[in-house]
C-alpha cells in the first residue's frame, strides 16, 4: 500500500473568515490568459495510485451552491502556485496529484471577479487537466482522458455498518490520474474509458477495495476498516486525539503485551515497555511496583497520577484483562490538563467497553509455578564454626567461644547443617481466571467481567499470598443526542504477609541464619528451633518459625466507579458531566500469639492489632468540548471545571492478654487495650481548558491551562496556574517536501512542548503548625496529659512546580516502521521535601518540616522503534525502546545540606545525582602491625584509622582533610575519618531499554519480552550482612578466603567480632554493577484452526505456555538486580530486601525477589 | 470568578430541557466548590499552635510534655542509662549489638545511633522547655503559685537536659529560646562555660520557684530539693566545691529527705518516690499504651515504661546487653558487714552465686548451673516482682536520677576538697551505716585529702554501682588523663584498653554535623 506517499492535499496560508470581508469587485475579465507553455513534455504516470484525500476533507457543505468568484493577477506562476492563489482567495481547495501536472507549464493570468470555473477553464485549457467541484468546496484536478468513449460509473461507498463514507478516492486501476472522491453521502460519479476493467476505492482509514467494472454503471462498495493502518486514537486527559496529531509526549502500551505477564499489578507488566518509564518491583504476591516517569523529579511521592476510567484511583488491584488502553503522559504539554497532580506524569487507563455486535464471551486463564532461583553461597556448619571462632579469638579482648561452636563443650553442634535458603524457599503458585461478557446495540452496550487471581508466595509459612475477586460492569447508552454510561469495578483482596519481628528484613535473616540450628525442634513450645543467647550467641531468628507463628493479613475492598452523561448540542459542541468515586476499605489484622522463638524472640503475652480504615476520593467534572473544522482549520477544545475531595479515616485497635485457645477478636483481649484513630481530608478545586488547533494537517498547536486550588496550602498560596504549549509540524504534508521526500518516508513530524506542572503530594494540613497532644507524662502513677509542639511547620509552603520541555520527532517508513525520538528536560522547582534539620531542634529526621526547598533536573533521550510486517502466513513485529536519564540536583533547601541515606551509604548533594552511593575507598589490606604503626606515627592524632586496627584489616584511603578553619582541603591529612568518604557510583541507571518481539506462523505464535538497565550500582546489603566478618550469624563462603597471618594474599579482610576497624563500613566493597538484561517473558501459543472451532461452536481458542524471568544476564550477585526498596528515592540503590509501597498500615516484612515462573494458559472465545 | 465556567455554560445551555436537568445536577454538585470556604480545611486531629497558650491547662500540658521527653529511647527509656553506665568500669557490655558493645568499649563510630538518639531526645526536652518558657507569659494565670511552679519545672527540666547533654558531648549548642525562623535551626557550639552558666542559672531559678513537695496527684514533679541537688552537682562537676557544698547543705536543711532503711527500696517499683528520692522519672505499667517511645513524635498509645530492665537484665530473662564487671563484685567483697555478710548493696545490685539467690522466681543455681560464676544485673530489674522475665520490654521501675545518698556523698566530697576531712568522714560513714558496714569514721577522718579521694571513689562505686554515676565520676576526677588511674581502670574493665583520649565524650553525631555545618567534631573522633 504505497498509496498515500505521492499525493497530498494542497493548501497554504489561508484564512477563510478573513476573506469573506472583501466583497468582490465589479469588472469581469480584464485580461485573458497568456500562456507560456515551453514543452508539452507529457508526464507519464508511473503511479499506480490515485488521489489521496485526507480525512479532514469532510467539511460540512456550504449552504450556497453559488459559485465563488475570484480576482487574480499572476505572472509565470506554476500550476500549484496558481491553485494556491485561488485557495487564498476562495473557500475552494484543490485536490490533485503532483504527477499529473505538466511541470514546466507556467500561467500568467489577470482576472477580476470572475467565476472560478471560468478562470480554471481558461488557465488549464492546454494542460490536459480537467476539474470537478466536489461538495461545492473541493476542486479535484484530474487528467483528461481523450479519444475513448467514456462510461459513467456511479455508486455509494459505505462502511461495514452502512454509514456513507465521505472522501474516499475512486480511480482507475493503473491510471490513477483519472479519479474522484466521494461526497458526504458517500456518492461518487466517474467518467471512465470503456476499456476500464477495475476501479480502486481507497481511503486512509479503510482497506482498499478493487472492483471489476465489467460494464456496470452502478458500483456500490462497502469498505472495511483498515486494521493496520487505522488511525490510532490516543486518550488524552478529558478527550482523545489522533496519534499522528499528537504534539506532546504520550506513550501507549499495547494491552496484548500486558496480558502476557502474570501479575496482579498492571505496572509490573509495563516494565521495559515504555521509553522513559522505569518500573522496579519485587516478586512477592501483591507487590506494588515503584514506577517513575522520566526519573526522580521530586522528593516526596514520585508516583504518577493514575486515572482509571476518569477516576483518580490506585492501580495495583486492577484486572489486566479488563484494560483496553494505557497511555503514559510524559511531558508537560500532555499532562498539563491535570495541573497540580501531574508533575510525575499521568497514566490514563481505560477499561474495556461493549461494542455493537453480537454477544461475546471470553475466558482467559492460566496456572503456573514459581521459584526463587538465586542463592547466596553461605557457610556450612563446619565452615561457620571455624569462622565464628576465629572472629571471637581475634577480638580484643578475645570473646569466649560459644558452646555450640566449641568442640570441647557438650553442647557442641556437629550433626546439624541447615541450608536455610533451601528450607525457606518453596514453590509458589499463581493462577488467574477472567471471564468477560460483552456486546450490545448502538443504543446499549455492555462489558461485564469477573476475575479471580490467586498467588501464593515462594516462602515457607503463612505468607505472603494474594487473592483477588473482581467484578466489573461497564455500560454505555445512547438515545438521540444524549449518552450516558458507567464503569463500576468492585474488588475484594485478601493478602497475607510474611511475618517477622516488627517489619524486618526476612530475606537477610534467611540468608544469615546459622547452619548449626535445625529448622524444627519438637521440644520447643512452638515446634521451631531457636538460637540461644548463651549457646549460639547468634541473632538468628528462625524465619520459618516466625512466618508460621505470627499472622499478618489484610483484607480490602476496592470500588472504582464512574458515571457520565453527555449531551451533544451540535455535532461540534458537547457537554459532559462525569462523576468519579474511588473507595477502599481495609482491615489489617496482626496477631502475635505467645511464642518462644529464642532469646530475643519471646513473647509472653498474646497481642492483636485490628486496624481498619477507609479512604475515598470523589470527583465531579463538568466539561464542554468543541470539535470543528473550518476549512483547513481544525479545532478541538475542551473547557472544564472540577472538584475533588479525598478522605481518609483510620482506626487502630490493639488488645493483649488473649488466652488459649485463641479467639483473636478485640473483645477477648484482657489488657493493654487501646484504640486510636485519625482522619484527613483534602480538596482540590480546578478550572481547565485546552485547545488543539491544526492548520491544514501541517501545523499543530496544543495550548492548555489549568488552575488548581488546594486545601493543602495556606490561603495566600492556595491557587496555582499550570500552562503549557506544544507545537507540531507535519513536514511530510508540506508541499515543498513532496519532491524532496523519498517515497518510503510516510511521516516526518516534529514536535516541541513546554509546560508547567504542579505537585501537592504532601500530607494534609502541613502548612499549619500543630500541637501534639499525646506527650503525656506520669505523676502519682496517673497519666498527666501533655501537649507540645514537636514539629515545625512552614506556613508559606506552596505548589511544587515542574518545568517540562520536550522535543521530538516521529518518523514512519514503508508504513511498517515507526520511529520516535525525543529529548526532554524537566526541572523541578520549589520541590517540597523534608529538609532534615539539626536534631538540636528536637525534631526527629522523619518529621523535619516540609519546605519548597529543592530543585532537580532530569534530562534524557528516548527512542522508540516499532516494526511489523506480514508475509503470507508469517507475521512478525518488534517494538524496542531505549531511554537515557541524567539526574542533577540543583538545590536542596536550607543551605543546601546534603541528604544522607541508608546507613550513610548514599548521599544526595547539589550538583550531583539523587541518592549517589557514597563511602570509603579501600586501599588494600594491612599486612603488618609495622605498617599500621608507621601510618599512626604520621597521623596528627597519632592514629591513622581505628584504635584497634590490626593486620588483616582494610586500609582505607586518606583522601581529604580539613584546614584550621574546618574547611575541607581535598588533601590527605594522615587520618581516616568521615571526611575521607567519596562518591562511589550512581544509583540511577544511565540507560533503560526494552524489547518486545513476536512472530506468528499459521497457528503458532511466539513472543519475547525483555528489558534491562545499565550504568547503575547496587549496594548489596544482604551480602554486607554475611561478609562483614563479624558477629555470630552465618558468613558467606567468600569469607573462607579471609586474611589470616598464614593467608595474606587475598582481598577479603580478617574476621573479627564487633568489626573494630569498620571493615564493614559503607565502602566500595559492597557495591556491585546493577546492569542487567532480563528475558521477562517468553511465550509460545497455539491457536486452534477454524474447522475445529466451528465444530466446537467457538470463535477462538488459543493455548499458550509462558516462562517468566527465564534468563537474567547480570553481574549482580544478589537475589535480583530488579528490586524496589523502601523509598526508592535517596536509597534507590540499596538492596536490603525491604518492600516498596507498603499497603496501607500493613504489618509485613520485607520483599521477595522476582521468581522464575512457568505458566500454562488458555484463551477461549465464544 | 472561580465559577465563571459554570456560569458560561449555564447561559449557553438554557434552551433545552434535558440540558437543564443535567446542568442543575452539575451545578448543584459543583456548587460547593464555589464557596471561599471550600478549600478551608482544618486539621480534625490536632489543635493548631494558634489556639494554644490560652489557658492555665495549656501551660500544665506543655510542662508535662517536657517531662515526656524523658521517656524516649534516646533518654531514659534505654539509651541514657546505657550511655551513662556502659562506659564505666563497673559495667561491661557483652551485647552482640555493636551500638551497645561499642559504646561500652569506646569504639563507637561517629554515625552510631547511640549518639544520635541521645542528642535528639535530650534536645527535644530543651525545645519543649523553651516552648514553655517563651510562651507561659501569654497565659493569664489566676494562680501565681501554679505559674511559679510550672516555670520552675520548665527551668529545672531544661537544666537537667543540658546537664546530660554537656556530660555526654561536652561541645554543644546552647539554645534558650523557642524557634521562630528556620535560620535558628543551625546553631554553633557554645563554650562549655556558657552552657554550665546556663545550667547553674536554670537550676538556681528553678530552686527559687519550685515547691518543696507535692500532693499525691503530682508526685514526681521537680521539687526545690531536686533543683538544689542538681545545682550543687553541677557546681561539683566544675570543682566549685564551696558553692556545691552550700547547695547540698540547703537540701539537707529542707528537712524532708533521709536515707531509707533498706537500700534495695531505691530500685524497685514498690517504694517509689520515697524520702530518699530527690528526683526520679515516673515509669508505670499501669497507665498509657503499650507502644514504646522510639524516634518520632509521641502517639496517644505510647507506653510510659522503660526498657532498661530488659536491656540490662541477665539472659535468659533480659537481653543481657550489660553485665557487672568482676571488679565491682570484688570491690564489694573487700569488706564484710558487721555480721560478716556480703554487702547488702551487692545483693541489691547484682545476681551472683550465693545461697538462696533467686531471680524471676527461679533459683540462680538452677538457671546458671553450667556457669556458677555468672554475674548479672539486678538493680532496676523486676526479678523479685513475680514476673517471669523482662521480655515485653516494659518495666515500671522509676529511674532515680538523684538520691539523698548522693547528696550526702557529694557533700562529703566537697568537704574533703575544702579541707574538712572529718566532716567528710562523718558523711561517708553515714552511708556505710545503712549497709551495716563497720564504723571506720575515725580511721577515715585521719586520711589525707588524696587518700580520702580514693576512699570516696570506693564508697561511691559501691553505693552507686550501676546507677549511671560512675563514669561521670571517673571523668571529672581526671582518671582518664592520669596514667596510673587509667591502668587501674584497664584492670577493672578491659574495655578501657580501647580508650582513646577525647572519647570520655561521645562524638557529635555525624548525622548532625552533616546537616549543620556550624558544628565541629569532638577531639578523639
Interface residues (C-beta under 8 A of the other chain):
Chain A: X396 X397 X482 X532 X533 X534 X537 X538 X539 X565 X567 X569 X575 X577 X579 X599 X600 X602 X603 X604 X605 X607 X620 X622 X624 X639 X640 X641 X642 X643 X652 X654 X656 X672 X674 X676 X678 X679 X680 X681 X682 X683 X685 X687 X709 X710 X711 X715 X718 X764 X765 X768 X769 X770 X771 X772 X773 X774 X775 X776 X777 X778 X779 X780 X781 X782 X783 X784 X785 X786 X787 X788 X789 X790 X791 X792 X794 X836 X837 X838 X839 X840 X841 X842 X843 X844 X845 X846 X847 X849 X851 X894 X895 X897 X898 X900 X904 X941 X943 X946 X947 X948 X966 X977 X978 X1030 X1031 X1032 X1058 X1059 X1060 X1062 X1065
Chain B: X2 X3 X4 X5 X6 X8 X9 X12 X13 X16 X18 X19 X22 X23 X25 X26 X29 X30 X32 X33 X38 X39 X40 X41 X42 X43 X44 X45 X46 X47 X48 X49 X50 X52 X58 X60 X61 X62 X63 X64 X65 X66 X67 X68 X69 X71 X96 X98 X101 X102 X105 X106 X107 X109 X110 X111 X116 X119 X120 X121 X123 X124 X125 X126 X127 X128 X131 X172 X173 X175 X179 X182 X185 X186 X187 X214 X216 X217 X218 X219 X220 X221 X282 X283 X284 X286 X287 X288 X289 X290 X295 X296 X297 X298 X299 X300 X301 X302 X304 X315 X316 X319 X320 X370 X388 X389 X391 X392 X494 X497 X498 X500 X509 X510 X511 X512 X513 X514 X515 X516 X517 X519 X520 X521 X523 X524 X525
